Amino acid sequence: MLWLMLWAPSLSAQEAPLQQVLQGVQAEVANPSRRTVPAVLSALMDADLEATPAFLRAWSEREVVQRPEDGLFFIARDGEGRAVTLIDIDTGAEVATVTSRDVTQIRPNAGVRSEIAAALVRFELSSPDPARRIAATEAIARSPDPGQIPLLRAAIGEEPDPAIRARKERLLAILTARFGTGPERIAAIEALAGDVGTEARGVLNQILQTRSEHAPALPEGANIARVLTVGVDIDPLRAHARLAADGLVDPRPGRTAIRDALRANVEDGAVGGIPVHQLTTEDARRAAWRALEAEGRVPPLPTEAEMRAAVDAVVFFDRYQEDDPAVTDAARAALDSTRTRVGLFQALNLSLEALSLASIFFLGAIGLAITFGVMRVINMAHGEFIMMGAYTGYVVQTLIPGHTLSLAVALPLAFAVTFAAGVAMERLVIRHLYTRPLETLLATFGISIALQQLAKNIFGPQARPLTAPDWLAGAIRINDIASISTIRVAIFVMAVLFLLLLLYILNRTRLGLEVRAVTQNPGMAASMGINPDRINMLTFGLGSGIAGTAGVAIGLFAQVTSEMGANYIVQSFMTVVVGGVGSVFGTLAGAGLIGFLQKGIEWFNPANTLAAQTWMVLFIILFIQFRPRGIIALKGRAAGD
């Protein structure tokens, strides 16, 4: 290997400008430290060479080596065994292949690497690679520094990509608002008005940070945020404690200190002449303290009047950490303007969440609305059809590796499986109990338990994964406040498609005409040649199939377990009853009402969703009292019932 190294051409300073710069600071490059690295970086920035960014990245990643014979630096690429390929730092061409013993690896420590990373930002901001420019911009956002302002300003003029330029301009405004001076800073702060991004709001809040102080009088020229009124804005005890912490008054012992002092002075079962068993109230303990105080065994306890006099002798106030009132006034005005937009986008985000929840309720309830409206069957096993559809999706996904293809297969297959299960259930059980609603409820409840146990025996008690395709991952982000996951958007679209499909079936097909006829007047429909028994079977199968398809969609973001159907059966029945039994649009209205109501209640207490559901149930009970047929009531048999 040595002959290869000797054969490699030596680069002269004229042929290798970056090598020439590095040879001028050879010792600092070969043995870098936090103290010496600024000299190297300054020399590289002054030279401003095209090969500098690649060298800095390699130096930071410990890929730079030095050849002892001539002191030249190279980028090293590991080969087979101990072989190392030397890369020219100026041209990027392979120079020689040597062993790791023939070169000296340079190992900058963490401090040096952080300095290199900061310097690399300057070069990366103007890199031909857009990804590197974005990464450099985000690196500035993560570690802002006043020295980055001129770098950003220079890079903006050279930026060809409009999106990256806009990001750089926004970041420049944020840095100027935080570190700038004079009118330029105030203009940057005013430009952030209405910006709901967390970066902009963070800078404005940072400018408006205060520190609590106290003084005999308000200091002249101080940028005062507000004057605190004792007893209103600050507790008198806390105000006295602040004075004591600064040594202006004697500290007032707290409850723990009083208790410990009384314990230390117990004599013959009493403290200061007061029996221990009587020291159960605050007044008794203070009386014991006064007795010990008179004996000189504890320090004096300040009276309320003395504490109030000490507190009234000073002024408590919050002072801006920013000394310039013009800056804080501009930041306060900008933040007030931003709060209005923040409230609007929070309302939008809440509406999106409510709409997403309503679409889930609609998918879970629409099948039940059809069967309950046409057949008047209280199917307690409806949730288990949702569970069967989710498990069908899981099984398909284990057999078909592609998530997109498996989802395309799972949706129709889940419909077919649950349609067949619904038809079998109607033929074997439901058809014999049409005139006995209580027995129907009990029978379907028993079937529900049996299906849960069957699923548990087959798939086990643990949750099974149903993974969404990559194109459904992530979220649609409007800004830092309002966003919605892509999978929820897909479920909303699916709910709309189901709505349109059902409307088409019910209004444009013979099956839909017969279903509507049986729903309104089964006797008249039978006299017109329609077989109600067949319609009931197909209707129950259709409702079950829709529930199975909904189960695939729900399983993409919820846990697929044997009990998952029980989580949706209550909401499904509430949606159907509130919206109007047997009405597609009623189910849609009911799902919207319940979804928005639940999210609205959760907004007041986001940490307790169970309380939100409880209040929602109470509201629905009251709603049904005033409108028992729901929002949209059917005519015909539904009206008669």
C-alpha positions in Angstrom: 0.0 0.0 0.0 2.9 2.3 0.7 3.9 2.5 -3.0 0.3 3.6 -3.9 0.6 6.4 -1.4 3.9 7.5 -2.7 2.6 7.3 -6.3 -0.3 9.6 -5.5 0.3 13.1 -6.8 0.9 15.8 -4.2 -1.3 18.8 -4.6 0.2 22.2 -4.7 -1.4 25.3 -3.2 -2.2 26.7 -6.7 -3.9 23.4 -7.7 -5.8 22.9 -4.5 -7.1 26.2 -3.0 -9.0 24.5 -0.1 -5.9 22.4 0.7 -3.9 25.6 0.7 -6.2 27.2 3.2 -6.1 24.2 5.5 -2.3 24.0 5.3 -2.3 27.6 6.7 -4.1 26.3 9.8 -2.7 22.8 9.8 -2.1 22.4 13.5 -5.6 23.6 14.4 -7.3 21.3 11.9 -5.3 18.2 12.9 -5.8 18.8 16.7 -9.0 20.8 16.9 -10.4 22.2 20.1 -13.2 24.6 21.1 -10.6 27.3 21.5 -8.8 26.8 18.2 -11.6 25.9 15.8 -12.8 29.5 15.3 -9.6 30.3 13.5 -10.1 27.5 11.1 -13.7 28.4 10.4 -12.8 32.0 9.9 -10.2 31.1 7.4 -12.6 28.9 5.5 -15.4 31.5 5.5 -13.0 34.1 4.2 -11.9 31.8 1.4 -15.6 31.0 0.6 -14.7 28.0 -1.6 -17.2 25.6 -3.3 -15.6 22.5 -1.7 -15.8 23.9 1.9 -19.3 22.5 2.8 -18.3 18.9 1.9 -15.1 19.2 3.9 -17.0 20.6 7.0 -19.5 17.8 6.9 -16.7 15.2 6.6 -14.7 16.9 9.4 -17.8 16.9 11.7 -18.5 13.2 10.9 -14.8 12.3 11.6 -14.1 11.3 8.1 -11.1 13.6 7.6 -7.6 12.1 7.8 -4.1 13.6 7.5 -1.2 12.0 5.6 1.9 12.2 7.9 4.4 12.4 5.1 3.3 15.8 3.7 0.6 16.9 6.2 -2.1 16.9 3.5 -5.8 16.4 4.4 -8.1 14.0 2.7 -11.6 12.6 3.1 -11.5 8.9 4.0 -13.8 6.2 2.7 -13.6 2.8 4.4 -13.0 -0.1 2.1 -12.6 -3.8 2.7 -10.7 -4.8 5.8 -8.3 -2.1 6.9 -8.2 -0.4 3.4 -9.0 3.3 3.2 -9.7 5.3 0.1 -8.4 8.8 0.1 -10.6 11.4 -1.5 -9.2 14.8 -2.7 -11.0 17.5 -0.7 -11.0 19.9 -3.6 -11.9 17.8 -6.6 -13.7 14.8 -4.9 -11.6 12.4 -6.9 -10.0 9.2 -5.5 -6.3 9.8 -4.9 -5.0 6.6 -3.4 -5.9 3.5 -1.4 -3.9 3.0 1.8 -4.4 1.2 5.2 -5.7 2.9 8.3 -2.2 2.7 9.8 -0.8 5.0 7.0 -3.0 8.0 7.9 -4.1 9.8 11.1 -7.8 10.2 11.7 -8.9 13.5 13.0 -11.5 13.2 15.8 -13.2 16.5 16.7 -15.0 16.4 20.1 -18.7 17.3 20.6 -17.9 21.0 21.2 -15.9 21.3 18.0 -18.6 19.5 16.1 -21.3 22.0 17.3 -19.1 24.9 16.2 -18.7 23.2 12.8 -22.4 22.7 12.5 -23.1 26.3 13.2 -20.6 27.4 10.5 -21.9 24.9 8.0 -25.3 26.6 8.1 -23.9 29.6 6.2 -22.8 27.3 3.3 -25.9 25.1 3.4 -28.3 28.1 3.1 -27.0 28.6 -0.4 -26.5 24.9 -1.3 -27.7 23.8 -4.8 -29.7 21.0 -3.0 -33.1 22.3 -1.8 -33.1 19.7 1.0 -29.9 21.0 2.4 -31.2 24.6 2.3 -34.4 23.6 4.1 -32.3 21.7 6.7 -30.0 24.7 7.3 -33.1 26.9 7.7 -34.6 24.6 10.3 -31.3 24.4 12.0 -31.4 28.1 12.5 -34.9 27.9 13.8 -33.9 25.3 16.4 -30.8 27.3 17.6 -31.4 31.0 16.8 -28.6 33.4 17.1 -28.1 37.2 16.3 -25.2 36.4 14.0 -27.6 34.4 11.7 -29.5 37.5 10.7 -27.1 38.7 8.0 -26.6 35.1 6.8 -30.4 34.7 6.3 -30.7 38.1 4.7 -28.0 37.3 2.2 -29.5 33.9 1.5 -33.0 35.2 0.8 -31.8 37.2 -2.2 -30.3 34.1 -3.8 -33.1 31.7 -3.0 -34.9 30.5 -6.2 -37.6 28.3 -4.5 -40.6 30.5 -3.5 -41.6 28.2 -0.6 -38.1 28.1 0.9 -37.8 31.8 0.4 -41.0 32.4 2.3 -39.7 30.2 5.1 -36.5 32.1 5.2 -38.3 35.5 5.2 -40.5 34.4 8.1 -37.5 33.1 10.0 -35.7 36.4 9.4 -38.6 38.3 10.8 -38.7 36.2 13.9 -34.9 36.6 14.4 -35.1 40.3 13.9 -38.0 40.6 16.3 -36.0 38.8 18.9 -32.5 40.1 18.4 -32.9 43.2 16.3 -32.6 46.8 17.4 -34.3 50.1 16.7 -37.1 50.6 14.2 -36.2 47.5 12.3 -37.1 45.4 15.3 -40.4 47.1 15.9 -41.3 46.7 12.2 -40.5 42.9 12.4 -42.6 42.6 15.5 -45.5 44.4 13.8 -45.1 42.0 10.9 -45.8 39.1 13.2 -49.2 40.3 14.1 -51.8 37.7 13.2 -49.1 34.9 12.8 -50.5 31.9 14.7 -47.3 29.9 14.4 -45.7 28.7 17.6 -42.4 30.3 16.6 -44.0 33.8 16.2 -46.1 33.5 19.3 -43.1 32.2 21.3 -41.0 35.2 20.3 -43.8 37.7 21.2 -44.3 36.0 24.6 -40.6 36.0 25.2 -40.5 39.8 24.5 -43.3 40.2 27.0 -41.7 38.2 29.8 -41.7 39.9 33.1 -40.0 39.6 36.5 -41.6 40.4 39.8 -40.0 43.1 41.8 -40.7 45.4 44.7 -39.4 48.8 45.8 -40.4 51.7 48.1 -41.6 53.5 44.9 -41.9 52.7 41.2 -38.4 53.2 39.6 -38.2 56.0 37.1 -37.8 55.0 33.5 -38.6 51.3 34.2 -40.7 49.5 31.7 -43.5 48.4 34.1 -46.0 45.7 32.9 -48.4 46.2 35.9 -48.6 47.3 39.5 -49.8 44.5 41.8 -52.4 45.3 44.4 -51.8 43.4 47.7 -54.8 41.3 48.5 -56.0 41.3 44.9 -53.1 40.5 42.6 -50.8 39.0 45.3 -51.6 37.3 48.6 -50.4 39.3 51.7 -48.6 36.3 53.1 -46.8 35.8 49.8 -45.9 39.4 49.6 -44.5 39.3 53.1 -42.5 36.1 52.3 -41.0 38.0 49.3 -39.8 40.7 51.6 -38.4 38.2 54.0 -36.6 36.4 51.2 -34.8 39.7 50.4 -33.9 40.2 54.1 -36.1 43.3 54.5 -38.3 41.8 57.3 -38.0 38.9 59.7 -39.4 35.7 58.2 -42.7 34.5 59.4 -42.5 30.8 60.3 -44.8 28.6 58.4 -47.0 25.8 59.6 -44.3 23.2 59.3 -41.8 25.4 61.2 -44.3 26.1 64.0 -45.1 22.4 64.3 -41.5 21.4 64.5 -40.8 24.1 67.1 -43.7 23.0 69.2 -42.6 19.4 69.0 -39.1 20.4 70.1 -40.5 22.1 73.2 -42.9 19.5 74.5 -42.5 19.2 78.3 -44.7 17.0 80.5 -47.3 16.6 77.7 -47.7 20.4 77.2 -46.2 23.2 75.2 -46.1 26.6 76.8 -48.6 25.4 79.3 -51.1 24.1 76.7 -51.7 20.4 76.7 -50.6 18.7 73.5 -54.0 17.2 72.8 -55.5 20.7 72.6 -53.0 21.8 69.8 -55.4 20.8 67.1 -56.3 24.2 65.8 -54.3 27.1 64.3 -55.2 29.4 67.1 -54.1 27.0 69.8 -50.7 26.4 68.1 -50.2 30.2 67.8 -51.1 30.6 71.5 -48.5 28.0 72.4 -45.9 29.8 70.1 -46.7 33.1 71.9 -46.0 31.4 75.3 -42.7 30.1 74.0 -41.9 33.5 72.6 -42.5 35.1 76.0 -40.0 32.7 77.4 -37.5 33.6 74.7 -37.4 30.1 73.3 -38.6 31.0 69.8 -38.3 34.1 67.7 -41.1 36.6 67.8 -44.1 35.9 65.5 -45.1 39.0 63.5 -48.6 40.1 64.0 -51.0 40.7 61.2 -50.8 44.4 61.7 -47.0 44.4 61.5 -47.0 42.2 58.4 -49.6 44.5 56.7 -47.5 47.6 57.6 -44.4 46.1 56.1 -46.2 45.1 52.9 -47.8 48.5 52.6 -44.5 50.2 52.8 -43.4 48.9 49.4 -44.8 48.7 45.9 -45.0 45.3 44.2 -44.9 45.3 40.4 -44.1 43.2 37.3 -41.3 44.6 35.2 -40.7 43.7 31.5 -37.3 42.1 30.9 -37.3 44.2 27.7 -36.3 47.8 28.7 -37.7 49.5 25.6 -41.4 50.4 26.0 -41.9 50.8 22.3 -40.8 47.2 21.7 -43.1 45.8 24.4 -46.0 47.9 23.2 -45.6 46.6 19.6 -45.3 43.0 20.9 -48.4 43.4 23.1 -50.4 44.8 20.2 -49.2 42.0 17.8 -50.0 39.3 20.4 -53.5 40.7 21.0 -54.1 40.6 17.2 -52.8 37.1 17.1 -55.1 35.9 20.0 -58.1 36.7 17.9 -56.9 34.5 15.0 -55.8 31.8 17.4 -59.4 31.6 18.8 -60.8 31.4 15.2 -58.4 28.6 14.3 -59.1 26.8 17.6 -62.8 26.9 16.7 -61.9 25.5 13.2 -59.8 22.7 14.7 -62.6 21.8 17.1 -65.1 21.8 14.2 -62.8 19.5 12.2 -62.6 17.1 15.1 -66.3 17.2 15.6 -66.9 16.6 11.9 -64.5 13.6 12.0 -66.3 12.2 15.1 -69.7 12.7 13.5 -68.5 10.8 10.3 -67.4 7.9 12.6 -70.8 7.9 14.3 -72.6 8.0 11.0 -70.6 5.0 9.6 -71.4 3.0 12.8 -75.1 3.9 12.9 -76.2 4.0 9.2 -76.5 0.2 9.0 -78.5 0.2 12.3 -80.7 2.9 11.0 -81.7 0.8 8.0 -82.5 -2.3 10.0 -84.1 -0.6 12.9 -86.2 1.7 10.7 -87.5 -1.0 8.3 -87.7 -4.0 10.6 -88.1 -2.4 14.0 -85.5 -4.8 15.3 -83.3 -3.8 18.2 -80.1 -5.5 17.1 -77.7 -5.5 20.1 -75.2 -7.4 18.0 -74.8 -4.5 15.5 -71.5 -3.6 17.1 -70.2 -7.1 16.6 -70.7 -6.7 12.8 -68.4 -3.7 13.1 -65.9 -6.0 14.9 -66.2 -8.7 12.3 -65.4 -6.2 9.5 -62.3 -5.0 11.4 -61.1 -8.5 11.9 -61.7 -9.2 8.2 -59.4 -6.3 7.4 -56.8 -7.7 9.7 -56.9 -11.1 8.2 -56.7 -9.7 4.7 -53.7 -7.6 5.7 -51.9 -10.6 7.0 -52.4 -12.4 3.7 -51.7 -9.4 1.3 -48.6 -7.5 2.2 -49.4 -4.3 0.4 -51.4 -2.1 2.7 -53.1 -0.2 -0.2 -54.1 -3.4 -2.0 -55.1 -5.2 1.2 -57.4 -2.2 2.1 -59.0 -2.3 -1.4 -59.7 -6.0 -1.0 -60.8 -5.8 2.7 -63.5 -3.2 2.1 -65.7 -5.3 -0.3 -64.8 -8.5 1.4 -65.8 -7.2 4.8 -69.2 -6.2 3.3 -69.6 -9.6 1.8 -68.7 -11.4 5.1 -70.9 -9.3 7.3 -73.8 -9.3 4.7 -73.8 -13.1 4.8 -73.6 -13.1 8.6 -76.5 -10.7 8.8 -78.6 -12.7 6.4 -77.9 -15.9 8.3 -78.8 -14.2 11.6 -82.0 -12.9 10.2 -83.0 -16.2 8.7 -82.1 -18.3 11.8 -83.1 -16.0 14.6 -84.7 -12.6 13.8 -87.4 -13.8 11.5 -89.0 -15.8 14.3 -89.1 -12.9 16.7 -90.6 -10.0 14.7 -93.6 -9.7 16.9 -91.7 -10.1 20.2 -89.3 -7.1 20.5 -88.2 -7.9 24.1 -87.1 -11.4 23.1 -85.4 -10.0 20.0 -83.4 -7.7 22.2 -82.4 -10.5 24.5 -81.6 -12.9 21.6 -79.4 -10.3 19.8 -77.7 -9.5 23.1 -76.8 -13.2 23.5 -75.5 -13.4 20.0 -73.4 -10.3 20.7 -71.7 -12.1 23.7 -71.3 -15.2 21.7 -69.6 -13.4 18.8 -67.3 -11.6 21.2 -66.2 -14.8 22.8 -65.8 -16.5 19.4 -63.5 -13.7 18.2 -61.6 -13.9 21.4 -61.0 -17.6 20.9 -59.9 -17.2 17.3 -57.7 -14.0 17.6 -56.9 -13.9 21.3 -57.6 -11.1 23.8 -54.8 -8.8 22.7 -55.4 -6.0 20.2 -54.6 -6.7 16.5 -53.0 -4.1 14.2 -54.8 -2.8 11.2 -52.3 -0.6 9.5 -53.3 2.2 7.2 -51.4 2.7 3.9 -48.6 5.2 3.9 -50.6 7.7 1.9 -53.1 7.8 4.8 -50.4 8.5 7.3 -49.7 11.9 8.7 -52.0 14.9 8.8 -53.3 17.7 6.7 -51.9 20.7 8.5 -53.5 24.1 8.1 -51.2 25.8 10.6 -49.7 25.1 14.0 -53.2 25.2 15.6 -55.6 23.6 13.1 -54.9 20.2 11.6 -56.6 16.8 11.0 -55.2 13.4 10.4 -55.3 12.0 6.9 -57.1 8.8 8.0 -59.9 10.9 9.5 -60.3 12.8 6.3 -60.5 9.4 4.5 -63.2 8.2 6.9 -65.1 11.4 6.3 -64.9 10.9 2.5 -66.0 7.3 3.0 -69.0 8.4 5.1 -70.0 10.8 2.3 -69.7 8.0 -0.3 -71.8 5.8 1.8 -74.4 8.5 2.1 -74.5 9.0 -1.6 -74.6 5.3 -2.3 -77.5 4.7 0.1 -79.5 7.6 -1.3 -79.0 6.2 -4.8 -80.1 2.7 -3.7 -83.1 4.0 -1.8 -84.3 6.4 -4.5 -83.0 5.0 -7.8 -83.3 1.2 -7.5 -86.1 -1.3 -7.3 -84.7 -2.6 -4.0 -84.8 0.9 -2.6 -88.4 1.4 -3.8 -89.5 -1.8 -2.1 -87.6 -1.0 1.1 -89.4 2.4 1.3 -92.7 0.7 0.6 -92.2 -1.8 3.3 -91.0 0.9 5.7 -94.1 3.0 5.2 -96.8 0.4 4.9 -95.9 -3.3 4.9 -99.4 -4.5 4.4 -100.1 -2.4 1.3 -96.6 -3.3 0.0 -97.4 -7.0 0.3 -100.8 -6.5 -1.5 -98.8 -4.9 -4.4 -96.7 -8.1 -4.9 -93.7 -7.1 -2.7 -92.4 -9.9 -0.5 -91.8 -8.2 2.9 -89.9 -11.3 4.2 -87.4 -11.0 1.4 -87.0 -7.3 1.9 -86.4 -7.7 5.6 -83.7 -10.3 4.9 -81.9 -8.1 2.3 -82.3 -5.0 4.4 -80.8 -6.7 7.5 -78.0 -8.0 5.3 -77.4 -4.6 3.8 -77.3 -2.9 7.2 -74.9 -5.6 8.5 -72.7 -5.3 5.4 -72.4 -1.5 5.9 -71.4 -2.1 9.5 -68.7 -4.5 8.5 -67.3 -2.0 6.0 -67.4 0.7 8.6 -65.5 -1.7 10.9 -62.5 -1.7 8.4 -62.4 2.1 8.5 -62.8 2.3 12.2 -60.1 -0.4 12.7 -57.5 1.8 10.9 -57.3 4.2 13.9 -58.9 2.2 16.8 -57.8 -0.9 18.4 -59.1 -4.1 16.8 -60.3 -6.2 19.7 -63.3 -8.6 20.4 -64.9 -5.8 22.5 -64.5 -2.9 20.0 -68.1 -3.2 18.8 -69.4 -2.5 22.3 -67.7 0.9 22.2 -69.9 2.0 19.3 -73.3 0.3 19.9 -74.5 2.9 22.4 -73.4 5.8 20.2 -75.0 4.1 17.2 -78.4 3.7 18.9 -78.2 7.3 20.2 -77.5 8.6 16.7 -80.4 6.7 15.2 -82.9 7.7 17.9 -81.9 11.4 17.9 -81.8 11.6 14.2 -85.0 9.8 13.5 -85.6 6.1 13.1 -85.3 4.8 9.5 -84.1 8.1 8.0 -80.8 8.4 6.3 -80.8 12.2 6.6 -82.0 11.8 10.2 -79.0 9.6 11.0 -76.7 12.1 9.4 -78.3 14.9 11.5 -78.1 12.8 14.6 -74.4 12.0 14.0 -73.6 15.6 13.5 -75.5 16.7 16.6 -73.8 14.1 18.8 -70.4 14.6 17.4 -70.4 18.4 17.7 -72.0 18.2 21.1 -69.5 15.8 22.5 -66.5 17.8 21.2 -68.1 21.0 22.5 -68.4 19.5 26.0 -64.9 18.1 25.8 -63.6 21.6 25.0 -64.7 22.8 28.5 -63.0 19.8 30.2 -60.5 18.2 27.7 -59.0 16.0 30.4 -62.2 14.1 31.2 -63.9 12.6 28.1 -66.0 10.3 30.3 -67.7 13.4 31.8 -68.3 14.7 28.3 -70.1 11.5 27.3 -72.2 11.6 30.5 -73.4 15.1 29.9 -74.1 14.2 26.3 -76.3 11.3 27.3 -78.2 13.6 29.7 -78.7 16.1 26.9 -80.0 13.4 24.6 -82.4 12.2 27.2 -83.8 15.7 27.6 -83.9 16.1 23.8 -85.9 13.0 23.3 -88.4 14.2 25.9 -89.2 17.2 23.7 -88.8 15.5 20.3 -89.4 11.7 20.8 -89.4 11.0 17.0 -86.0 12.5 16.4 -84.8 15.4 14.3 -86.3 13.9 11.1 -89.3 11.5 11.6 -90.5 9.2 8.9 -94.1 9.1 7.8 -96.2 6.0 7.4 -95.6 3.1 9.7 -93.0 5.0 11.7 -95.4 7.7 12.4 -98.1 5.3 13.4 -95.7 3.5 15.8 
